[in-house]
Amino acid sequence: MRNAVHVLFRKGDFKHDSIYVCSTEGMISQARQSKSKEFMVATETGILHRMRKESPDKTFLAVKEDAVCQYMKMIDLIKVRNSMRNLVCQIRVEKSIAERARLSIQRMLDLA
């Protein structure tokens, strides 16, 4: 790996000044603003297309090329709009699971 490579991991995993933990928008923004030219990205690989499009002068490499979430590929803006508009596709989970999920979402919002 060359020098000046920024790597994106989960908060607390590593102590290094070139590792960033970000939301999706945070990763896009960090890459756009960074002077680095090469990045290792450890998340769902679907983000790589947007990162490359918004920062064409930079190189983005997936830590794991097959990090693909089949469920994310099923979601599009029309389905989200219809779900919210019609109050359909609601998912109900146990309270303990919902609390843990809320904590994850709150952590993402705190990073934004």
Sequence and secondary structure as in RCSB ss.txt:
>XXXX:A:sequence
MRNAVHVLFRKGDFKHDSIYVCSTEGMISQARQSKSKEFMVATETGILHRMRKESPDKTFLAVKEDAVCQYMKMI
DLIKVRNSMRNLVCQIRVEKSIAERARLSIQRMLDLA
>XXXX:A:secstr
  SSEEEE  TTS   TTEE   HHHHHHHHHH S SEEEE S TTHHHHHHHH TTSEEEESSTT   TTGGG 
 HHHHHHHHHHT S     HHHHHHHHHHHHHHHHH 
